[in-house]
Amino acid sequence: MTRNQALALAERRFDSGEFRDVLARRVALPSESQNPERAGTLAQYLAEEIQPAFEAMGFRCRTLTQARALAPFLYAERIEDPALPTALGYGHGDVIRGLEKEWKPGLSPWTLTESEGRWYGRGIADNKGQHTVNMEALRLVLEARGRLGFNAKYLIEMGEETGSPGLRELCEAHRGLLAADVLIASDGPRLSPARPTVFLGARGSINFDLAIEARAGGHHSGNWGGLISNPGIQLAHAIASIVSPSGQIRVPEWVPDALPDSVRRALADCDVDGGEDGPLIEPGWGEPGLTPAERVFGWCSFEVLACKTGNPDTPVNAIPPRAWARCQLRFVVGIDPDRILPALRRHLDRQGFPYVQILETGESLFRATRIDPDDPWVRWAADSLAATSGKKTAVLPNLGGSLPNDIFTDVLGLRTVWVPHSYPGCSQHAPNEHLPPGLLREGLRLMTGLYWDLGAGTAPAGRRGGPEGGSRGGQ
């Protein structure tokens, strides 16, 4: 069977409804890793859905555990010839909370439902739909060729939505088992719904709290207004010192020295498009002098995720005793994550806010990663997707969001090529998560072509240096 015949087989498999049936079974399992009551479902997803599917393709499977992880991991491998290239795949079967009561009438997070040309269900986009595409593409190549033509390894975790606890330690303990030439995985959104995309890493992410504890209790605003400080006002001014009124970061250590030329070239033809349901891009927000693509994929951003002072639900005429804000910095390669909070401390002290506390949240820190957009593996993958789709592939140096990609680059030393099968307006992590079936259909064709090409001997030979990590020298 030829490459084109394999792509036609992928189209028929999707159009027959077989792909939908597989995905519907997986969506029906409420694998909420943030819900302790779903611990059994996390193991069930691996045992009933993922392991049988890999074993049917001739993979050997192992259940791996790690003390910090709340659920097991599944490792699967098919080694056809040690001399062949080896690709490691990755996905996560856990999902964010279903939020059942907030979905549109007639929709449920645990039932794959088609409505107005979209497939709805929790995990459709993040990440059940995406790893199902890749697993089905492997099956199609095996069926079409009789073998993969490369060695395949796969790791599925069930805790990504809680920060991937234990994943780093697991990879450190099993470096030899997970050794490969490249990571090929799928998560996150495309640049735009219609344009095939690869991204090569992820922005780093750190969450932290800012807090002011002024006194033990509130005091009447008439009797004490103008005499005692208001923590809400003080915290607002402290936050305003971190960014300009238009969102430009004012902490020097929080932004890179410059945008690397290779990143600028890669983003030159990239237009950010969230689809018809996505918000409009505000040209005056963020770092001036950068395009929207450069701002979200090449620069850093600071956000206030939540804040509170007093009682927002039932305000009273009292000066509140405290104020609190949950904040976040998304950062790119070149920013030292160990310097982020010390730099903020120095900045707040300089600005006259020594009383503002900086508190760690205990959430996982994601480090920034990217590989060179000119890397041979990147060019090979982009060319493969273009050959299948007939469209120019968008090459993003890194995802705007964050993934545990630093584990694959820093611990396992891998090239990382991500091929997303979602789009920015998919309502990921929100009610009414969805994808257009046409996007999944195209994703199945793209991955069938990519795996076909990997087994055809066209991939780069060997490893070519190390990926960029979080150090400033990586720029």
Number of C-alpha atoms within 10 A of each C-alpha: 11 10 18 12 11 22 24 14 19 28 15 14 17 22 13 11 10 12 20 19 13 15 21 21 15 25 24 17 22 23 29 24 23 17 14 9 10 16 17 11 19 24 21 14 21 23 14 13 16 20 20 14 18 21 14 10 18 16 19 15 19 13 15 14 15 17 11 13 19 20 23 20 24 21 23 22 24 19 18 15 11 9 9 17 22 26 23 22 25 19 21 24 31 30 29 21 18 23 14 14 11 13 17 10 7 7 19 22 26 20 18 24 15 15 12 6 10 17 22 29 29 36 31 29 29 29 22 22 29 26 26 24 25 27 19 22 25 24 21 26 27 19 15 20 15 11 17 23 22 23 22 21 23 22 19 22 25 29 26 21 20 18 15 18 21 20 22 19 15 19 18 16 13 13 14 10 11 23 18 22 23 23 24 23 21 28 23 24 26 25 28 19 22 14 18 28 24 30 29 25 34 30 31 29 22 22 21 18 19 19 22 22 15 17 13 9 11 17 16 12 16 10 11 13 13 9 8 14 15 21 24 22 11 17 24 14 13 20 16 14 18 19 17 14 11 13 17 18 21 15 16 12 19 25 20 19 12 10 16 11 10 14 21 18 13 18 21 14 12 19 14 17 22 19 16 9 11 13 11 10 11 9 12 12 14 23 21 13 9 15 19 22 21 24 18 22 24 26 22 25 22 21 14 15 11 11 16 14 20 19 10 8 6 6 10 13 11 18 22 24 20 21 22 21 21 18 18 17 20 23 33 35 29 23 25 19 23 9 11 16 17 12 15 17 16 13 20 20 14 10 13 11 18 14 15 22 15 17 13 13 13 9 12 14 16 24 28 29 33 29 26 21 21 14 15 15 22 23 15 17 25 22 17 23 26 19 15 19 17 11 13 15 21 23 29 27 29 29 28 27 17 22 24 22 24 27 20 26 22 18 15 21 20 26 28 27 24 27 28 22 32 30 25 19 19 25 18 23 17 15 22 22 23 28 25 20 17 15 18 23 19 21 26 28 26 26 29 31 28 28 24 28 21 23 20 13 13 11 17 17 12 11 14 13 11 13 21 23 23 24 16 14 10 15 21
